[in-house]
């Protein structure tokens, strides 16, 4: 089973690309979606986070990401405390996903991890695909998001390895600046290449 890591800086089109892999029948583990579940009303991380960061719960009993962000954003020590809670749980869910895929004899799976290189997640993968676009397109996409500001965007970029470095480390690159059809063609080509090499 070939484990393909999928990553890309903010606004590059990673989530849309992950969806394309799914549509092509490739099992995808979404680290961000896992975090959402873990921090939900019945999430395994919710109680631990509530104890570590008082006042961060919403009316439904889940973690309010904006309230939590206010306590964590720009505070490295607080961020490390949060990561110490979440990262082991996300990894455990990832291992469950890989076991299920192995039992189903999947020849290719994708691990969708936003901070793949930053957390050295590439060491758990057989190859890495980086989703990329021009800086102009990236900026337009990100600043169009609700609640996003220049300061937030710049702070996020500082925590991410530069796009040019991610491209250098990649085994495959998907360029999303030319529209959906172009990106989907690139996804299909990568799937074909990997399944051809590792049937």
Backbone as JSON Lines, residues from 0, in Angstrom:
{"i":0,"aa":"X","n":[0.84,-1.2,0.0],"ca":[0.0,0.0,0.0],"c":[0.88,1.25,0.0]}
{"i":1,"aa":"X","n":[0.66,2.12,-0.96],"ca":[1.44,3.35,-1.11],"c":[0.75,4.46,-0.32]}
{"i":2,"aa":"X","n":[1.5,5.07,0.6],"ca":[0.97,6.17,1.42],"c":[1.47,7.49,0.84]}
{"i":3,"aa":"X","n":[0.52,8.28,0.32],"ca":[0.84,9.56,-0.3],"c":[0.44,10.7,0.62]}
{"i":4,"aa":"X","n":[1.41,11.49,1.04],"ca":[1.12,12.67,1.85],"c":[0.67,13.81,0.95]}
{"i":5,"aa":"X","n":[-0.4,14.49,1.35],"ca":[-0.93,15.62,0.59],"c":[-0.82,16.87,1.45]}
{"i":6,"aa":"X","n":[-0.16,17.9,0.92],"ca":[-0.01,19.12,1.7],"c":[0.04,20.33,0.77]}
{"i":7,"aa":"X","n":[0.05,21.49,1.36],"ca":[0.09,22.75,0.61],"c":[-0.17,23.89,1.56]}
{"i":8,"aa":"X","n":[0.39,25.04,1.26],"ca":[0.2,26.2,2.11],"c":[-1.25,26.68,2.04]}
{"i":9,"aa":"X","n":[-1.61,27.56,2.96],"ca":[-2.98,28.08,3.01],"c":[-3.37,28.72,1.67]}
{"i":10,"aa":"X","n":[-4.58,28.44,1.21],"ca":[-5.1,29.05,0.0],"c":[-4.62,28.44,-1.31]}
{"i":11,"aa":"X","n":[-3.92,27.31,-1.25],"ca":[-3.38,26.71,-2.46],"c":[-4.35,25.72,-3.14]}
{"i":12,"aa":"X","n":[-5.43,25.36,-2.42],"ca":[-6.41,24.44,-3.02],"c":[-6.28,23.0,-2.57]}
{"i":13,"aa":"X","n":[-5.68,22.8,-1.4],"ca":[-5.44,21.45,-0.89],"c":[-6.73,20.68,-0.62]}
{"i":14,"aa":"X","n":[-7.7,21.34,0.01],"ca":[-8.96,20.66,0.36],"c":[-9.71,20.21,-0.89]}
{"i":15,"aa":"X","n":[-9.74,21.09,-1.9],"ca":[-10.4,20.74,-3.16],"c":[-9.68,19.58,-3.84]}
{"i":16,"aa":"X","n":[-8.36,19.56,-3.74],"ca":[-7.58,18.48,-4.34],"c":[-7.81,17.16,-3.62]}
{"i":17,"aa":"X","n":[-7.91,17.21,-2.29],"ca":[-8.2,16.0,-1.51],"c":[-9.54,15.41,-1.95]}
{"i":18,"aa":"X","n":[-10.5,16.28,-2.2],"ca":[-11.83,15.83,-2.66],"c":[-11.72,15.13,-4.02]}
{"i":19,"aa":"X","n":[-10.85,15.62,-4.88],"ca":[-10.64,14.99,-6.19],"c":[-10.09,13.58,-6.04]}
{"i":20,"aa":"X","n":[-9.15,13.38,-5.11],"ca":[-8.62,12.03,-4.86],"c":[-9.75,11.11,-4.4]}
{"i":21,"aa":"X","n":[-10.59,11.62,-3.51],"ca":[-11.74,10.82,-3.03],"c":[-12.65,10.43,-4.19]}
{"i":22,"aa":"X","n":[-12.95,11.41,-5.04],"ca":[-13.84,11.17,-6.19],"c":[-13.26,10.14,-7.15]}
{"i":23,"aa":"X","n":[-11.94,9.99,-7.13],"ca":[-11.27,8.99,-7.97],"c":[-11.14,7.64,-7.25]}
{"i":24,"aa":"X","n":[-11.77,7.54,-6.08],"ca":[-11.8,6.26,-5.36],"c":[-10.64,6.0,-4.42]}
{"i":25,"aa":"X","n":[-9.84,7.04,-4.16],"ca":[-8.69,6.87,-3.25],"c":[-9.11,7.23,-1.83]}
{"i":26,"aa":"X","n":[-8.89,6.34,-0.85],"ca":[-9.22,6.68,0.54],"c":[-8.34,7.84,1.03]}
{"i":27,"aa":"X","n":[-8.97,8.81,1.69],"ca":[-8.25,10.0,2.17],"c":[-8.5,10.18,3.66]}
{"i":28,"aa":"X","n":[-7.43,10.37,4.42],"ca":[-7.56,10.72,5.83],"c":[-7.29,12.2,5.98]}
{"i":29,"aa":"X","n":[-8.29,12.93,6.47],"ca":[-8.23,14.39,6.59],"c":[-7.9,14.76,8.04]}
{"i":30,"aa":"X","n":[-6.68,15.26,8.26],"ca":[-6.25,15.61,9.62],"c":[-7.11,16.73,10.21]}
{"i":31,"aa":"X","n":[-7.46,17.73,9.4],"ca":[-8.28,18.84,9.89],"c":[-9.68,18.37,10.3]}
{"i":32,"aa":"X","n":[-10.28,17.51,9.47],"ca":[-11.62,16.98,9.78],"c":[-11.58,16.17,11.07]}
{"i":33,"aa":"X","n":[-10.49,15.44,11.27],"ca":[-10.31,14.66,12.5],"c":[-10.27,15.58,13.71]}
{"i":34,"aa":"X","n":[-9.57,16.7,13.58],"ca":[-9.49,17.68,14.67],"c":[-10.88,18.22,15.0]}
{"i":35,"aa":"X","n":[-11.69,18.5,13.98],"ca":[-13.05,19.0,14.19],"c":[-13.87,18.01,15.03]}
{"i":36,"aa":"X","n":[-13.76,16.73,14.69],"ca":[-14.49,15.69,15.43],"c":[-13.97,15.6,16.87]}
{"i":37,"aa":"X","n":[-12.66,15.62,17.02],"ca":[-12.05,15.52,18.35],"c":[-12.46,16.67,19.26]}
{"i":38,"aa":"X","n":[-12.75,17.85,18.66],"ca":[-13.11,19.03,19.45],"c":[-14.62,19.28,19.47]}
{"i":39,"aa":"X","n":[-15.39,18.34,18.95],"ca":[-16.85,18.47,18.94],"c":[-17.45,18.21,20.31]}
{"i":40,"aa":"X","n":[-18.79,18.29,20.43],"ca":[-19.47,18.09,21.72],"c":[-19.16,16.76,22.38]}
{"i":41,"aa":"X","n":[-18.93,15.73,21.58],"ca":[-18.6,14.4,22.13],"c":[-17.16,14.0,21.81]}
{"i":42,"aa":"X","n":[-16.35,14.98,21.44],"ca":[-14.98,14.69,21.04],"c":[-14.08,14.28,22.19]}
{"i":43,"aa":"X","n":[-13.12,13.41,21.89],"ca":[-12.21,12.9,22.93],"c":[-11.27,13.99,23.47]}
{"i":44,"aa":"X","n":[-11.04,15.02,22.66],"ca":[-10.12,16.07,23.1],"c":[-10.81,17.21,23.83]}
{"i":45,"aa":"X","n":[-12.14,17.28,23.74],"ca":[-12.87,18.45,24.21],"c":[-12.66,18.75,25.69]}
{"i":46,"aa":"X","n":[-12.8,17.75,26.53],"ca":[-12.66,17.96,27.97],"c":[-11.25,18.4,28.34]}
{"i":47,"aa":"X","n":[-10.25,17.77,27.73],"ca":[-8.85,18.13,28.0],"c":[-8.57,19.58,27.58]}
{"i":48,"aa":"X","n":[-9.1,19.96,26.43],"ca":[-8.88,21.33,25.95],"c":[-9.6,22.33,26.85]}
{"i":49,"aa":"X","n":[-10.81,21.99,27.28],"ca":[-11.58,22.87,28.16],"c":[-10.85,23.1,29.49]}
{"i":50,"aa":"X","n":[-10.19,22.07,29.98],"ca":[-9.42,22.22,31.23],"c":[-8.18,23.07,31.03]}
{"i":51,"aa":"X","n":[-7.53,22.88,29.88],"ca":[-6.29,23.61,29.6],"c":[-6.54,25.06,29.19]}
{"i":52,"aa":"X","n":[-7.72,25.28,28.56],"ca":[-8.05,26.62,28.06],"c":[-9.46,26.99,28.52]}
{"i":53,"aa":"X","n":[-9.61,27.45,29.75],"ca":[-10.94,27.76,30.3],"c":[-11.7,28.77,29.46]}
{"i":54,"aa":"X","n":[-13.01,28.55,29.34],"ca":[-13.88,29.48,28.62],"c":[-13.9,29.31,27.12]}
{"i":55,"aa":"X","n":[-13.39,28.17,26.62],"ca":[-13.31,28.01,25.16],"c":[-14.43,27.14,24.58]}
{"i":56,"aa":"X","n":[-15.4,26.72,25.42],"ca":[-16.48,25.87,24.91],"c":[-17.63,26.71,24.36]}
{"i":57,"aa":"X","n":[-18.37,26.12,23.4],"ca":[-19.56,26.79,22.88],"c":[-20.81,26.26,23.59]}
{"i":58,"aa":"X","n":[-21.98,26.75,23.2],"ca":[-23.23,26.38,23.86],"c":[-23.59,24.91,23.67]}
{"i":59,"aa":"X","n":[-23.05,24.29,22.62],"ca":[-23.34,22.87,22.36],"c":[-22.4,21.92,23.1]}
{"i":60,"aa":"X","n":[-21.41,22.49,23.79],"ca":[-20.48,21.65,24.55],"c":[-19.24,21.27,23.78]}
{"i":61,"aa":"X","n":[-19.09,21.82,22.57],"ca":[-17.87,21.59,21.81],"c":[-16.92,22.76,21.98]}
{"i":62,"aa":"X","n":[-15.74,22.65,21.36],"ca":[-14.76,23.73,21.45],"c":[-15.1,24.82,20.43]}
{"i":63,"aa":"X","n":[-15.18,26.05,20.9],"ca":[-15.38,27.2,20.02],"c":[-14.01,27.58,19.47]}
{"i":64,"aa":"X","n":[-13.8,27.35,18.17],"ca":[-12.48,27.56,17.57],"c":[-12.02,29.02,17.64]}
{"i":65,"aa":"X","n":[-12.97,29.95,17.6],"ca":[-12.59,31.38,17.69],"c":[-12.12,31.73,19.1]}
{"i":66,"aa":"X","n":[-12.85,31.23,20.1],"ca":[-12.44,31.48,21.5],"c":[-11.09,30.83,21.79]}
{"i":67,"aa":"X","n":[-10.93,29.62,21.29],"ca":[-9.66,28.92,21.49],"c":[-8.54,29.65,20.76]}
{"i":68,"aa":"X","n":[-8.83,30.07,19.54],"ca":[-7.84,30.8,18.75],"c":[-7.36,32.08,19.43]}
{"i":69,"aa":"X","n":[-8.29,32.75,20.12],"ca":[-7.93,33.98,20.83],"c":[-6.9,33.71,21.93]}
{"i":70,"aa":"X","n":[-6.97,32.51,22.52],"ca":[-6.02,32.16,23.58],"c":[-4.69,31.63,23.04]}
{"i":71,"aa":"X","n":[-4.75,31.08,21.83],"ca":[-3.59,30.4,21.27],"c":[-2.84,31.25,20.25]}
{"i":72,"aa":"X","n":[-3.58,32.05,19.46],"ca":[-3.0,32.8,18.36],"c":[-1.92,33.76,18.84]}
{"i":73,"aa":"X","n":[-0.71,33.57,18.32],"ca":[0.4,34.45,18.68],"c":[1.09,34.1,19.99]}
{"i":74,"aa":"X","n":[0.68,32.98,20.61],"ca":[1.29,32.54,21.88],"c":[1.86,31.13,21.7]}
{"i":75,"aa":"X","n":[3.15,31.06,21.45],"ca":[3.79,29.77,21.13],"c":[3.63,28.73,22.23]}
{"i":76,"aa":"X","n":[3.74,29.15,23.48],"ca":[3.62,28.19,24.59],"c":[2.21,27.59,24.64]}
{"i":77,"aa":"X","n":[1.21,28.43,24.43],"ca":[-0.18,27.95,24.43],"c":[-0.44,27.02,23.24]}
{"i":78,"aa":"X","n":[0.14,27.37,22.11],"ca":[-0.02,26.54,20.91],"c":[0.6,25.16,21.13]}
{"i":79,"aa":"X","n":[1.77,25.14,21.74],"ca":[2.43,23.85,22.02],"c":[1.6,23.0,22.97]}
{"i":80,"aa":"X","n":[0.96,23.66,23.94],"ca":[0.09,22.95,24.89],"c":[-1.09,22.3,24.17]}
{"i":81,"aa":"X","n":[-1.66,23.06,23.23],"ca":[-2.79,22.54,22.44],"c":[-2.34,21.38,21.55]}
{"i":82,"aa":"X","n":[-1.2,21.54,20.9],"ca":[-0.68,20.5,20.01],"c":[-0.36,19.21,20.78]}
{"i":83,"aa":"X","n":[0.1,19.36,22.03],"ca":[0.41,18.19,22.86],"c":[-0.85,17.37,23.15]}
{"i":84,"aa":"X","n":[-1.99,18.04,23.17],"ca":[-3.27,17.34,23.38],"c":[-3.75,16.7,22.08]}
{"i":85,"aa":"X","n":[-3.72,17.49,21.01],"ca":[-4.34,17.05,19.75],"c":[-3.5,16.09,18.91]}
{"i":86,"aa":"X","n":[-2.21,16.35,18.77],"ca":[-1.4,15.58,17.82],"c":[-1.4,14.07,18.09]}
{"i":87,"aa":"X","n":[-1.24,13.62,19.34],"ca":[-1.28,12.16,19.57],"c":[-2.63,11.54,19.2]}
{"i":88,"aa":"X","n":[-3.71,12.26,19.42],"ca":[-5.04,11.76,19.09],"c":[-5.24,11.68,17.57]}
{"i":89,"aa":"X","n":[-4.76,12.69,16.87],"ca":[-4.87,12.69,15.4],"c":[-4.05,11.54,14.82]}
{"i":90,"aa":"X","n":[-2.86,11.33,15.36],"ca":[-2.01,10.22,14.9],"c":[-2.68,8.88,15.14]}
{"i":91,"aa":"X","n":[-3.35,8.73,16.29],"ca":[-4.05,7.48,16.6],"c":[-5.16,7.21,15.58]}
{"i":92,"aa":"X","n":[-5.9,8.26,15.21],"ca":[-6.96,8.11,14.21],"c":[-6.37,7.79,12.84]}
{"i":93,"aa":"X","n":[-5.22,8.37,12.55],"ca":[-4.54,8.09,11.29],"c":[-4.14,6.62,11.21]}
{"i":94,"aa":"X","n":[-3.61,6.08,12.32],"ca":[-3.22,4.66,12.34],"c":[-4.42,3.75,12.14]}
{"i":95,"aa":"X","n":[-5.57,4.11,12.73],"ca":[-6.8,3.33,12.52],"c":[-7.21,3.34,11.05]}
{"i":96,"aa":"X","n":[-7.13,4.52,10.44],"ca":[-7.45,4.66,9.02],"c":[-6.56,3.76,8.16]}
{"i":97,"aa":"X","n":[-5.26,3.78,8.44],"ca":[-4.31,2.97,7.66],"c":[-4.56,1.48,7.85]}
{"i":98,"aa":"X","n":[-4.91,1.07,9.06],"ca":[-5.22,-0.35,9.3],"c":[-6.45,-0.77,8.5]}
{"i":99,"aa":"X","n":[-7.49,0.08,8.51],"ca":[-8.71,-0.24,7.75],"c":[-8.42,-0.33,6.26]}
{"i":100,"aa":"X","n":[-7.63,0.62,5.76],"ca":[-7.29,0.62,4.33],"c":[-6.48,-0.61,3.95]}
{"i":101,"aa":"X","n":[-5.57,-1.01,4.85],"ca":[-4.76,-2.2,4.61],"c":[-5.63,-3.45,4.55]}
{"i":102,"aa":"X","n":[-6.59,-3.55,5.46],"ca":[-7.5,-4.71,5.48],"c":[-8.36,-4.76,4.22]}
{"i":103,"aa":"X","n":[-8.67,-3.58,3.69],"ca":[-9.47,-3.52,2.45],"c":[-8.6,-3.65,1.2]}
{"i":104,"aa":"X","n":[-7.29,-3.85,1.42],"ca":[-6.32,-4.04,0.34],"c":[-6.24,-2.85,-0.62]}
{"i":105,"aa":"X","n":[-6.33,-1.67,-0.07],"ca":[-6.17,-0.46,-0.88],"c":[-4.72,-0.39,-1.38]}
{"i":106,"aa":"X","n":[-4.55,-0.06,-2.64],"ca":[-3.19,0.04,-3.19],"c":[-2.59,1.43,-2.98]}
{"i":107,"aa":"X","n":[-3.49,2.42,-2.76],"ca":[-3.05,3.81,-2.56],"c":[-3.96,4.5,-1.57]}
{"i":108,"aa":"X","n":[-3.38,5.22,-0.62],"ca":[-4.15,6.05,0.31],"c":[-3.49,7.42,0.4]}
{"i":109,"aa":"X","n":[-4.28,8.41,0.79],"ca":[-3.77,9.78,0.93],"c":[-3.92,10.25,2.37]}
{"i":110,"aa":"X","n":[-2.86,10.81,2.91],"ca":[-2.91,11.47,4.22],"c":[-2.89,12.97,3.97]}
{"i":111,"aa":"X","n":[-4.04,13.62,4.19],"ca":[-4.19,15.06,3.98],"c":[-3.77,15.77,5.26]}
{"i":112,"aa":"X","n":[-2.54,16.32,5.24],"ca":[-1.97,16.93,6.45],"c":[-1.46,18.34,6.1]}
{"i":113,"aa":"X","n":[-2.15,19.4,6.58],"ca":[-1.74,20.76,6.24],"c":[-0.27,21.06,6.59]}
{"i":114,"aa":"X","n":[0.16,20.69,7.79],"ca":[1.53,20.98,8.22],"c":[2.4,19.71,8.13]}
{"i":115,"aa":"X","n":[2.38,19.09,6.98],"ca":[3.08,17.81,6.79],"c":[4.58,17.95,7.03]}
{"i":116,"aa":"X","n":[5.23,18.87,6.32],"ca":[6.68,19.04,6.48],"c":[7.03,19.65,7.82]}
{"i":117,"aa":"X","n":[6.18,20.57,8.28],"ca":[6.44,21.26,9.55],"c":[6.46,20.29,10.73]}
{"i":118,"aa":"X","n":[5.67,19.2,10.63],"ca":[5.6,18.2,11.71],"c":[6.36,16.92,11.34]}
{"i":119,"aa":"X","n":[7.13,16.98,10.25],"ca":[7.91,15.84,9.74],"c":[7.04,14.63,9.41]}
{"i":120,"aa":"X","n":[5.81,14.91,9.0],"ca":[4.89,13.84,8.63],"c":[5.31,13.09,7.37]}
{"i":121,"aa":"X","n":[6.19,13.71,6.57],"ca":[6.65,13.04,5.35],"c":[7.38,11.74,5.65]}
{"i":122,"aa":"X","n":[7.89,11.61,6.88],"ca":[8.6,10.39,7.26],"c":[7.67,9.18,7.33]}
{"i":123,"aa":"X","n":[6.36,9.45,7.44],"ca":[5.37,8.36,7.51],"c":[4.78,8.07,6.13]}
{"i":124,"aa":"X","n":[5.29,8.74,5.1],"ca":[4.73,8.6,3.76],"c":[5.74,8.01,2.78]}
{"i":125,"aa":"X","n":[5.22,7.38,1.74],"ca":[6.08,6.86,0.67],"c":[6.4,7.94,-0.35]}
{"i":126,"aa":"X","n":[5.54,8.95,-0.42],"ca":[5.74,10.06,-1.33],"c":[4.89,11.24,-0.89]}
{"i":127,"aa":"X","n":[5.2,12.4,-1.42],"ca":[4.46,13.62,-1.03],"c":[4.03,14.38,-2.28]}
{"i":128,"aa":"X","n":[2.76,14.8,-2.29],"ca":[2.26,15.69,-3.34],"c":[1.98,17.05,-2.72]}
{"i":129,"aa":"X","n":[2.52,18.09,-3.32],"ca":[2.32,19.46,-2.85],"c":[1.37,20.18,-3.8]}
{"i":130,"aa":"X","n":[0.34,20.8,-3.23],"ca":[-0.62,21.58,-4.0],"c":[-0.16,23.04,-3.98]}
{"i":131,"aa":"X","n":[-0.11,23.66,-5.15],"ca":[0.48,24.99,-5.23],"c":[-0.26,25.87,-6.24]}
{"i":132,"aa":"X","n":[-0.05,27.16,-6.11],"ca":[-0.58,28.16,-7.04],"c":[0.3,29.4,-6.91]}
{"i":133,"aa":"X","n":[0.05,30.38,-7.73],"ca":[0.85,31.61,-7.66],"c":[0.53,32.37,-6.36]}
{"i":134,"aa":"X","n":[1.46,33.22,-5.94],"ca":[1.24,34.02,-4.72],"c":[0.03,34.95,-4.87]}
{"i":135,"aa":"X","n":[-0.2,35.43,-6.08],"ca":[-1.35,36.33,-6.32],"c":[-2.66,35.59,-6.09]}
{"i":136,"aa":"X","n":[-2.76,34.4,-6.67],"ca":[-3.99,33.59,-6.51],"c":[-4.17,33.19,-5.05]}
{"i":137,"aa":"X","n":[-3.08,32.76,-4.41],"ca":[-3.14,32.39,-3.0],"c":[-3.69,33.53,-2.15]}
{"i":138,"aa":"X","n":[-3.14,34.7,-2.36],"ca":[-3.54,35.87,-1.58],"c":[-5.02,36.21,-1.8]}
{"i":139,"aa":"X","n":[-5.47,36.17,-3.05],"ca":[-6.87,36.45,-3.37],"c":[-7.8,35.47,-2.66]}
{"i":140,"aa":"X","n":[-7.45,34.19,-2.73],"ca":[-8.28,33.15,-2.11],"c":[-8.36,33.33,-0.59]}
{"i":141,"aa":"X","n":[-7.22,33.56,0.03],"ca":[-7.18,33.62,1.5],"c":[-7.9,34.87,2.02]}
{"i":142,"aa":"X","n":[-7.65,36.02,1.42],"ca":[-8.25,37.27,1.92],"c":[-9.75,37.34,1.63]}
{"i":143,"aa":"X","n":[-10.26,36.44,0.78],"ca":[-11.7,36.37,0.51],"c":[-12.43,35.59,1.6]}
{"i":144,"aa":"X","n":[-11.68,34.9,2.48],"ca":[-12.29,34.1,3.54],"c":[-12.87,35.0,4.63]}
{"i":145,"aa":"X","n":[-13.98,34.57,5.2],"ca":[-14.62,35.34,6.28],"c":[-13.69,35.44,7.48]}
{"i":146,"aa":"X","n":[-13.56,36.64,8.01],"ca":[-12.76,36.85,9.22],"c":[-11.26,36.91,9.0]}
{"i":147,"aa":"X","n":[-10.82,36.78,7.75],"ca":[-9.38,36.81,7.48],"c":[-8.9,38.24,7.33]}
{"i":148,"aa":"X","n":[-7.72,38.5,7.88],"ca":[-7.09,39.82,7.75],"c":[-5.66,39.64,7.25]}
{"i":149,"aa":"X","n":[-5.06,40.75,6.84],"ca":[-3.66,40.72,6.39],"c":[-2.75,40.18,7.5]}
{"i":150,"aa":"X","n":[-2.99,40.64,8.73],"ca":[-2.15,40.21,9.86],"c":[-2.26,38.71,10.11]}
{"i":151,"aa":"X","n":[-3.5,38.21,10.08],"ca":[-3.71,36.77,10.28],"c":[-3.03,35.97,9.17]}
{"i":152,"aa":"X","n":[-3.22,36.42,7.95],"ca":[-2.63,35.74,6.8],"c":[-1.12,35.67,6.93]}
{"i":153,"aa":"X","n":[-0.5,36.8,7.27],"ca":[0.96,36.85,7.41],"c":[1.45,35.99,8.57]}
{"i":154,"aa":"X","n":[0.68,35.96,9.66],"ca":[1.05,35.14,10.82],"c":[0.99,33.66,10.46]}
{"i":155,"aa":"X","n":[-0.01,33.26,9.68],"ca":[-0.15,31.86,9.24],"c":[1.02,31.49,8.33]}
{"i":156,"aa":"X","n":[1.35,32.38,7.41],"ca":[2.46,32.12,6.48],"c":[3.78,31.92,7.22]}
{"i":157,"aa":"X","n":[3.96,32.68,8.3],"ca":[5.21,32.57,9.07],"c":[5.37,31.2,9.7]}
{"i":158,"aa":"X","n":[4.25,30.54,10.01],"ca":[4.3,29.23,10.65],"c":[4.43,28.09,9.63]}
{"i":159,"aa":"X","n":[4.29,28.43,8.35],"ca":[4.35,27.42,7.3],"c":[5.66,27.52,6.53]}
{"i":160,"aa":"X","n":[6.2,26.37,6.15],"ca":[7.38,26.35,5.3],"c":[7.0,27.0,3.96]}
{"i":161,"aa":"X","n":[7.84,27.87,3.4],"ca":[7.5,28.56,2.15],"c":[7.14,27.59,1.03]}
{"i":162,"aa":"X","n":[6.24,28.03,0.17],"ca":[5.76,27.2,-0.93],"c":[6.9,26.71,-1.81]}
{"i":163,"aa":"X","n":[7.88,27.57,-2.08],"ca":[9.0,27.18,-2.94],"c":[9.78,26.02,-2.34]}
{"i":164,"aa":"X","n":[9.91,26.01,-1.01],"ca":[10.62,24.92,-0.32],"c":[9.79,23.64,-0.35]}
{"i":165,"aa":"X","n":[8.46,23.78,-0.18],"ca":[7.59,22.6,-0.26],"c":[7.68,21.96,-1.64]}
{"i":166,"aa":"X","n":[7.67,22.8,-2.66],"ca":[7.78,22.27,-4.03],"c":[9.1,21.52,-4.21]}
{"i":167,"aa":"X","n":[10.17,22.07,-3.64],"ca":[11.49,21.44,-3.78],"c":[11.51,20.05,-3.15]}
{"i":168,"aa":"X","n":[10.77,19.89,-2.05],"ca":[10.76,18.62,-1.33],"c":[9.75,17.62,-1.89]}
{"i":169,"aa":"X","n":[8.88,18.08,-2.76],"ca":[7.77,17.24,-3.24],"c":[8.22,16.16,-4.22]}
{"i":170,"aa":"X","n":[7.49,15.04,-4.21],"ca":[7.65,14.02,-5.25],"c":[6.73,14.33,-6.43]}
{"i":171,"aa":"X","n":[5.6,14.95,-6.12],"ca":[4.63,15.36,-7.14],"c":[4.14,16.76,-6.8]}
{"i":172,"aa":"X","n":[3.77,17.53,-7.83],"ca":[3.22,18.88,-7.62],"c":[1.92,19.0,-8.42]}
{"i":173,"aa":"X","n":[0.88,19.52,-7.78],"ca":[-0.38,19.8,-8.47],"c":[-0.58,21.31,-8.46]}
{"i":174,"aa":"X","n":[-0.69,21.9,-9.65],"ca":[-0.9,23.34,-9.78],"c":[-2.39,23.61,-9.94]}
{"i":175,"aa":"X","n":[-2.94,24.43,-9.05],"ca":[-4.4,24.64,-9.04],"c":[-4.84,25.98,-9.64]}
{"i":176,"aa":"X","n":[-3.9,26.74,-10.16],"ca":[-4.22,28.07,-10.66],"c":[-4.95,28.1,-12.0]}
{"i":177,"aa":"X","n":[-5.0,26.95,-12.68],"ca":[-5.62,26.9,-14.02],"c":[-7.01,26.28,-14.01]}
{"i":178,"aa":"X","n":[-7.62,26.18,-12.83],"ca":[-8.99,25.7,-12.77],"c":[-9.13,24.23,-12.38]}
{"i":179,"aa":"X","n":[-10.38,23.85,-12.18],"ca":[-10.73,22.53,-11.66],"c":[-10.31,21.4,-12.6]}
{"i":180,"aa":"X","n":[-10.64,21.54,-13.88],"ca":[-10.37,20.45,-14.82],"c":[-8.88,20.15,-14.93]}
{"i":181,"aa":"X","n":[-8.08,21.2,-14.95],"ca":[-6.62,21.02,-15.02],"c":[-6.1,20.28,-13.79]}
{"i":182,"aa":"X","n":[-6.57,20.7,-12.61],"ca":[-6.12,20.06,-11.36],"c":[-6.55,18.6,-11.33]}
{"i":183,"aa":"X","n":[-7.78,18.33,-11.74],"ca":[-8.29,16.94,-11.73],"c":[-7.48,16.05,-12.68]}
{"i":184,"aa":"X","n":[-7.1,16.59,-13.82],"ca":[-6.26,15.84,-14.77],"c":[-4.93,15.47,-14.13]}
{"i":185,"aa":"X","n":[-4.36,16.43,-13.39],"ca":[-3.08,16.18,-12.7],"c":[-3.23,15.11,-11.62]}
{"i":186,"aa":"X","n":[-4.36,15.15,-10.89],"ca":[-4.63,14.14,-9.85],"c":[-4.7,12.76,-10.48]}
{"i":187,"aa":"X","n":[-5.45,12.63,-11.57],"ca":[-5.61,11.33,-12.24],"c":[-4.26,10.81,-12.75]}
{"i":188,"aa":"X","n":[-3.44,11.72,-13.24],"ca":[-2.11,11.32,-13.75],"c":[-1.25,10.75,-12.62]}
{"i":189,"aa":"X","n":[-1.28,11.41,-11.45],"ca":[-0.49,10.94,-10.3],"c":[-0.99,9.58,-9.83]}
{"i":190,"aa":"X","n":[-2.3,9.4,-9.76],"ca":[-2.86,8.11,-9.36],"c":[-2.42,7.02,-10.32]}
{"i":191,"aa":"X","n":[-2.47,7.33,-11.61],"ca":[-2.03,6.37,-12.62],"c":[-0.57,6.01,-12.49]}
{"i":192,"aa":"X","n":[0.26,7.02,-12.25],"ca":[1.7,6.78,-12.09],"c":[1.99,5.88,-10.9]}
{"i":193,"aa":"X","n":[1.37,6.19,-9.76],"ca":[1.64,5.41,-8.54],"c":[1.1,3.99,-8.68]}
{"i":194,"aa":"X","n":[-0.09,3.86,-9.18],"ca":[-0.67,2.51,-9.31],"c":[0.06,1.69,-10.38]}
{"i":195,"aa":"X","n":[0.67,2.41,-11.33],"ca":[1.49,1.72,-12.34],"c":[2.78,1.19,-11.75]}
{"i":196,"aa":"X","n":[3.36,1.97,-10.82],"ca":[4.62,1.57,-10.18],"c":[4.39,0.57,-9.05]}
{"i":197,"aa":"X","n":[3.24,0.74,-8.34],"ca":[2.94,-0.11,-7.19],"c":[1.54,-0.71,-7.34]}
{"i":198,"aa":"X","n":[1.37,-1.65,-8.28],"ca":[0.03,-2.19,-8.53],"c":[-0.52,-2.98,-7.35]}
